[in-house]
Amino acid sequence: MKIGVIGAGRLGLTFALLCEKAGYSVVVSDKREDYVNNLNLGICNTNEPLIQKMLFEVHEFSATTSNIEIIQSCDIIFTFVATPSTTDGSYDTSAVFEVANDFYEASRLEIPVFGKKFIVGCTTNPGDVEQIQKKLDMFSIQVAYNPEFIAQGEIVRGLEESDIVLIGTEYQELANDLIGIYGKIQTTPVNAHIMSFKSAEITKIGINCFLTTKISYANMMGDILTKSNLSNEIDLVLNAIGGDTRVGKKYMKYGFGFGGPCLPRDNRALGHYAKELGMELNLPLTVDEFNNEHASFLKNLFIKQNPDKSIPFVMNYVTYKRGTDILEESQQFKLCLDLLEEGYYLNVIEIDAVTKQLSDLSEQYNGRLKFYKPGTTPEGFVINLQ
């Protein structure tokens, strides 16, 4: 079986390299010509752990800018193209449908497409993959929805140790193929859940929506304890709550609110889909609102703890997660900007990739923002949260 991956970003490339490591011949495609050329040279400029090492060790791996080449040469084709959020909270899945249209283009070029297998690995709106299956029925192409549950900065480990493998498809044969692939990728037993397209799409955003709720609950309890002058017992309380098996300890920590490229978007997407069904569900909206209120709570708390603006704040990182270079919906970065707007000095410990992204910011705030390399200990009031 030859595997193709269309969309070789962080997730797509990691998945492809793990498939190659598992013994499959793999071809990836991406629109960025320089990026593709570097991949073929064994080069990838990324902060994601293990990727460069895995790329050095490949034997049956190549990259191209042509999706048609992928369709022509591969038996099973995965896509991990970007599906950005729209203003209403839904996902713009036009890039996924464009990939589906590539099968039509390949057929027009007299490239055999009948019997191919197509896997959508990016987040979609409920109902999207069912439409894609109907589009490709004329070619007898089997389609599945198979999203990943990973965290930036640990994608390799996330794929190797997935808690679940979620599969939405009409074809048991295709589900078995996917289970076989994950059986070779994962270092833990495969826990597969097979269902319809739409149920799988709802499950994907539903899981992340539950996580945002749990994170917000833990932060709500921490805020309550802080206002009760019991901040020194926050961990004790949350450990007790999480110790109940009905609750569980994962994500039961006090710290910054949820952020990054996945959780906030899925939370809003579930609320949007419910609204499309004519349902007025307040939970996703309330969780989103509390997440913003919690950010304001933390800003006011730290200002109260350090009222002297001549004493700089020290932040261990400003990305949404330590060690990544992603600032998208980062409450840490928002706090950094809020404190700068209040007139404070900030000493931030960050990796070079983030420092480069924010090189103009220090000048904008008249040098009140300074960056330090990991391992250093700048002076100031240390903000020490998860």
C-alpha positions as CSV (number, residue, x, y, z in Angstrom):
1,M,0.0,0.0,0.0
2,K,1.4,3.4,-1.0
3,I,0.2,6.3,1.1
4,G,-0.3,9.9,-0.1
5,V,-0.6,12.9,2.1
6,I,-2.0,16.2,0.6
7,G,-1.1,19.1,2.9
8,A,2.3,18.6,4.5
9,G,2.0,21.1,7.3
10,R,2.9,20.2,10.9
11,L,0.3,17.5,11.3
12,G,0.4,16.2,7.7
13,L,4.1,15.9,7.6
14,T,4.3,14.2,11.0
15,F,1.6,11.7,10.0
16,A,3.5,11.0,6.8
17,L,6.8,10.4,8.5
18,L,5.3,8.0,11.0
19,C,3.7,6.1,8.1
20,E,7.1,5.9,6.4
21,K,8.7,4.8,9.6
22,A,6.1,2.1,9.9
23,G,7.2,0.7,6.6
24,Y,4.9,2.3,4.1
25,S,6.0,4.1,0.9
26,V,4.8,7.7,1.3
27,V,4.5,10.8,-1.0
28,V,3.4,14.2,0.3
29,S,2.3,17.3,-1.5
30,D,2.3,21.0,-0.5
31,K,1.9,24.2,-2.5
32,R,5.1,25.8,-1.2
33,E,7.8,24.9,-3.7
34,D,10.7,25.9,-1.5
35,Y,9.3,23.9,1.3
36,V,8.9,20.8,-0.9
37,N,12.4,21.2,-2.3
38,N,13.7,21.2,1.3
39,L,11.7,18.2,2.3
40,N,13.3,16.3,-0.6
41,L,16.7,17.4,0.7
42,G,15.8,16.1,4.1
43,I,15.4,19.6,5.6
44,C,12.5,21.0,7.6
45,N,12.8,24.1,9.7
46,T,10.4,23.3,12.6
47,N,10.2,23.5,16.4
48,E,8.2,20.3,16.4
49,P,10.4,17.7,18.3
50,L,11.7,14.6,16.3
51,I,10.6,15.8,12.9
52,Q,14.1,16.7,11.6
53,K,15.5,13.4,12.9
54,M,12.8,11.4,11.3
55,L,13.2,13.2,8.0
56,F,17.0,12.3,8.0
57,E,16.1,8.7,8.4
58,V,13.5,8.2,5.6
59,H,13.9,5.6,2.8
60,E,10.6,5.6,1.0
61,F,9.5,9.2,1.2
62,S,9.3,12.0,-1.3
63,A,7.5,15.4,-1.7
64,T,5.8,17.1,-4.6
65,T,3.8,20.2,-5.4
66,S,1.3,18.2,-7.4
67,N,-1.9,16.7,-5.9
68,I,-2.5,14.9,-9.1
69,E,0.8,13.1,-8.8
70,I,-0.3,11.9,-5.3
71,I,-3.7,10.7,-6.7
72,Q,-2.0,8.9,-9.6
73,S,0.7,7.1,-7.6
74,C,-1.0,6.3,-4.3
75,D,-3.7,3.8,-3.2
76,I,-4.9,5.7,-0.1
77,I,-4.8,9.5,0.1
78,F,-5.0,11.5,3.3
79,T,-5.5,15.3,3.3
80,F,-4.6,17.6,6.1
81,V,-5.2,20.9,4.4
82,A,-6.0,24.0,6.4
83,T,-9.7,24.6,7.4
84,P,-9.6,28.1,9.0
85,S,-12.5,29.4,11.1
86,T,-15.0,31.9,9.6
87,T,-16.5,34.8,11.5
88,D,-19.6,32.8,12.4
89,G,-17.6,30.0,14.1
90,S,-17.9,27.4,11.3
91,Y,-15.0,26.1,9.3
92,D,-14.0,27.2,5.8
93,T,-13.5,23.7,4.2
94,S,-13.2,25.0,0.7
95,A,-9.6,23.6,0.5
96,V,-10.9,20.1,1.3
97,F,-13.4,20.3,-1.4
98,E,-10.7,21.5,-3.8
99,V,-8.7,18.4,-3.0
100,A,-11.8,16.3,-3.8
101,N,-12.1,18.1,-7.1
102,D,-8.6,17.0,-7.9
103,F,-9.9,13.5,-8.4
104,Y,-12.1,14.9,-11.2
105,E,-9.1,16.7,-12.7
106,A,-7.1,13.4,-12.5
107,S,-9.9,11.6,-14.3
108,R,-10.1,14.2,-17.0
109,L,-6.4,13.6,-17.6
110,E,-7.2,9.9,-18.0
111,I,-5.5,9.0,-14.7
112,P,-7.2,6.0,-13.1
113,V,-9.1,7.0,-10.0
114,F,-11.6,4.3,-9.6
115,G,-11.3,2.4,-6.3
116,K,-9.0,4.9,-4.6
117,K,-9.5,5.6,-0.9
118,F,-9.7,9.2,0.4
119,I,-9.3,10.2,4.1
120,V,-10.1,13.6,5.4
121,G,-7.9,14.2,8.5
122,C,-8.6,17.9,9.0
123,T,-11.5,19.4,11.0
124,T,-14.7,19.8,9.0
125,N,-18.3,21.0,9.7
126,P,-20.8,18.2,10.3
127,G,-22.1,17.1,6.9
128,D,-19.1,18.1,4.9
129,V,-17.5,14.7,4.4
130,E,-20.8,13.2,3.6
131,Q,-21.0,15.7,0.7
132,I,-17.5,14.7,-0.4
133,Q,-18.5,11.0,-0.4
134,K,-21.4,11.8,-2.7
135,K,-19.2,13.8,-5.0
136,L,-16.8,10.9,-5.3
137,D,-19.3,8.0,-5.5
138,M,-19.2,8.1,-9.3
139,F,-15.6,6.9,-9.1
140,S,-16.3,4.2,-6.5
141,I,-13.9,6.1,-4.1
142,Q,-14.3,5.1,-0.5
143,V,-14.1,8.2,1.8
144,A,-13.5,8.4,5.6
145,Y,-13.3,11.1,8.2
146,N,-10.4,10.5,10.4
147,P,-9.3,13.6,12.5
148,E,-6.4,13.6,14.8
149,F,-6.4,14.6,18.5
150,I,-2.9,16.1,19.0
151,A,-1.2,19.0,20.8
152,Q,1.3,21.3,19.1
153,G,4.8,20.6,20.4
154,E,4.2,16.9,20.8
155,I,2.5,15.8,17.6
156,V,4.7,12.7,17.2
157,R,3.9,11.5,20.7
158,G,0.2,12.4,20.2
159,L,-0.1,10.2,17.1
160,E,1.9,7.4,18.6
161,E,-0.1,7.3,21.8
162,S,-3.6,8.3,20.6
163,D,-6.3,7.7,23.2
164,I,-8.8,7.1,20.4
165,V,-8.8,6.6,16.6
166,L,-12.0,8.2,15.3
167,I,-13.3,7.0,12.0
168,G,-16.4,8.1,10.1
169,T,-17.1,6.0,7.0
170,E,-19.7,3.9,5.2
171,Y,-17.0,1.2,4.5
172,Q,-15.8,-1.3,7.0
173,E,-13.0,-2.3,4.6
174,L,-11.7,1.3,4.7
175,A,-12.1,1.4,8.5
176,N,-10.0,-1.8,8.7
177,D,-7.3,-0.3,6.5
178,L,-7.1,2.7,8.9
179,I,-7.0,0.5,12.0
180,G,-4.1,-1.4,10.3
181,I,-2.2,1.8,9.6
182,Y,-2.6,3.0,13.2
183,G,-1.7,-0.4,14.5
184,K,1.7,0.1,12.9
185,I,2.1,3.8,13.9
186,Q,1.0,3.6,17.5
187,T,3.0,2.4,20.4
188,T,-0.2,1.9,22.4
189,P,-3.2,-0.3,21.5
190,V,-5.5,1.1,18.9
191,N,-8.9,2.2,20.4
192,A,-11.0,2.7,17.3
193,H,-14.5,4.2,17.2
194,I,-16.3,3.7,13.9
195,M,-19.5,5.6,13.1
196,S,-21.2,7.7,10.4
197,F,-19.5,10.7,8.8
198,K,-21.6,13.3,10.6
199,S,-21.5,11.6,14.0
200,A,-17.7,11.5,13.7
201,E,-17.5,15.2,12.8
202,I,-19.7,16.1,15.8
203,T,-17.6,13.8,18.0
204,K,-14.4,15.5,17.1
205,I,-15.5,19.0,17.9
206,G,-17.5,17.7,20.9
207,I,-14.5,16.2,22.6
208,N,-12.6,19.5,22.3
209,C,-15.6,21.4,23.5
210,F,-15.7,19.2,26.6
211,L,-12.0,20.0,27.2
212,T,-12.6,23.7,27.1
213,T,-15.4,23.3,29.6
214,K,-13.2,21.3,31.9
215,I,-10.3,23.8,31.7
216,S,-12.7,26.6,32.4
217,Y,-14.2,24.8,35.3
218,A,-10.7,24.3,36.9
219,N,-9.9,28.0,36.3
220,M,-13.3,29.0,37.8
221,M,-12.6,27.1,40.9
222,G,-9.1,28.6,41.1
223,D,-10.5,32.1,40.7
224,I,-13.0,31.4,43.5
225,L,-10.2,30.1,45.8
226,T,-8.0,33.1,45.0
227,K,-10.8,35.5,45.9
228,S,-11.3,33.5,49.1
229,N,-7.6,34.1,50.1
230,L,-7.0,30.4,49.6
231,S,-4.7,30.5,46.5
232,N,-2.2,28.3,48.3
233,E,-4.7,25.5,48.4
234,I,-5.8,25.6,44.7
235,D,-3.8,22.5,43.8
236,L,-5.1,20.6,46.8
237,V,-8.7,21.3,45.9
238,L,-8.4,20.5,42.2
239,N,-6.5,17.3,43.0
240,A,-9.3,16.3,45.2
241,I,-12.0,17.1,42.6
242,G,-9.9,15.3,39.9
243,G,-9.4,12.4,42.2
244,D,-13.0,11.5,41.8
245,T,-13.0,9.1,38.8
246,R,-16.2,10.6,37.5
247,V,-14.2,13.8,36.9
248,G,-10.6,12.7,36.3
249,K,-7.3,14.7,36.8
250,K,-6.5,15.4,33.2
251,Y,-6.8,19.2,32.4
252,M,-7.8,19.7,36.1
253,K,-5.2,22.4,36.6
254,Y,-5.3,26.1,37.4
255,G,-3.6,28.4,34.9
256,F,-4.1,30.3,31.8
257,G,-7.3,29.7,29.8
258,F,-7.5,27.5,26.7
259,G,-6.0,28.9,23.5
260,G,-4.1,27.8,20.4
261,P,-5.3,26.6,17.0
262,C,-7.8,23.9,18.0
263,L,-9.7,24.2,21.2
264,P,-11.2,27.7,20.9
265,R,-12.2,27.0,17.3
266,D,-13.9,23.7,18.0
267,N,-15.7,25.2,20.9
268,R,-17.3,27.8,18.7
269,A,-17.9,25.4,15.9
270,L,-20.1,23.2,18.1
271,G,-22.1,26.3,19.2
272,H,-22.5,27.3,15.5
273,Y,-23.7,23.9,14.4
274,A,-26.2,23.7,17.3
275,K,-27.5,27.1,16.2
276,E,-27.9,25.8,12.6
277,L,-30.1,23.1,14.1
278,G,-32.3,25.7,15.7
279,M,-30.9,25.0,19.2
280,E,-29.9,27.8,21.6
281,L,-27.1,26.1,23.4
282,N,-25.5,28.4,26.0
283,L,-22.7,26.2,27.2
284,P,-20.1,26.7,24.4
285,L,-20.8,30.4,24.4
286,T,-20.6,30.7,28.2
287,V,-17.4,28.8,28.3
288,D,-15.9,31.1,25.6
289,E,-17.1,34.2,27.6
290,F,-15.6,32.8,30.9
291,N,-12.3,32.2,29.1
292,N,-12.1,35.9,28.3
293,E,-13.2,36.9,31.8
294,H,-10.5,34.6,33.3
295,A,-7.9,36.4,31.3
296,S,-9.1,39.7,32.7
297,F,-9.1,38.2,36.2
298,L,-5.5,37.2,35.9
299,K,-4.4,40.6,34.6
300,N,-6.0,42.4,37.5
301,L,-4.6,39.8,39.9
302,F,-1.0,40.3,38.8
303,I,-1.3,44.1,38.7
304,K,-2.6,44.0,42.3
305,Q,0.3,41.7,43.3
306,N,2.9,44.0,41.6
307,P,1.6,47.6,41.6
308,D,5.1,49.1,41.1
309,K,5.5,49.6,37.4
310,S,9.2,49.9,37.8
311,I,9.4,46.2,38.7
312,P,9.2,44.2,35.5
313,F,7.0,41.2,35.1
314,V,8.8,38.0,34.1
315,M,7.0,35.5,31.9
316,N,8.4,32.1,31.1
317,Y,6.7,32.1,27.7
318,V,4.0,34.0,25.7
319,T,2.9,31.3,23.2
320,Y,-0.3,29.4,24.0
321,K,1.9,26.5,25.0
322,R,5.5,26.4,26.2
323,G,8.1,25.4,23.6
324,T,5.8,26.1,20.6
325,D,6.0,29.1,18.3
326,I,2.2,29.6,18.1
327,L,0.7,32.8,19.4
328,E,-2.8,32.1,18.0
329,E,-5.4,32.9,20.7
330,S,-2.7,32.7,23.4
331,Q,-3.9,34.1,26.7
332,Q,-0.2,34.4,27.7
333,F,0.5,36.7,24.8
334,K,-2.7,38.6,25.5
335,L,-1.5,39.1,29.1
336,C,1.8,40.3,27.8
337,L,0.2,42.9,25.6
338,D,-2.3,44.0,28.3
339,L,0.6,44.6,30.8
340,L,2.5,46.5,28.2
341,E,-0.5,48.7,27.6
342,E,-0.7,49.3,31.4
343,G,2.8,50.7,31.3
344,Y,4.7,47.7,32.7
345,Y,8.1,46.4,31.7
346,L,8.2,42.7,30.7
347,N,11.1,40.2,30.6
348,V,10.0,37.2,28.5
349,I,11.9,33.9,28.3
350,E,11.2,32.5,24.8
351,I,12.7,30.4,22.1
352,D,14.4,32.1,19.1
353,A,11.5,31.5,16.7
354,V,9.1,33.5,18.9
355,T,11.6,36.2,19.5
356,K,12.0,36.7,15.8
357,Q,8.2,36.9,15.3
358,L,8.0,39.6,17.9
359,S,11.1,41.5,17.0
360,D,9.2,44.7,16.2
361,L,7.1,44.6,19.4
362,S,9.9,45.7,21.8
363,E,10.6,48.8,19.7
364,Q,6.8,49.5,19.6
365,Y,6.8,49.7,23.4
366,N,10.0,51.7,23.7
367,G,12.1,48.8,24.9
368,R,9.8,47.8,27.8
369,L,9.6,44.3,26.3
370,K,12.9,42.3,26.5
371,F,13.5,38.7,25.5
372,Y,15.7,36.2,27.2
373,K,16.8,32.7,26.1
374,P,15.4,29.6,27.9
375,G,17.6,28.8,30.9
376,T,18.2,32.4,31.9
377,T,16.7,34.0,35.0
378,P,15.9,37.7,34.4
379,E,14.9,39.8,37.4
380,G,11.4,40.8,38.2
381,F,8.0,39.6,39.4
382,V,7.7,36.1,38.1
383,I,4.3,35.0,36.6
384,N,4.3,31.3,37.3
385,L,1.2,29.6,35.9
386,Q,0.6,26.5,33.9
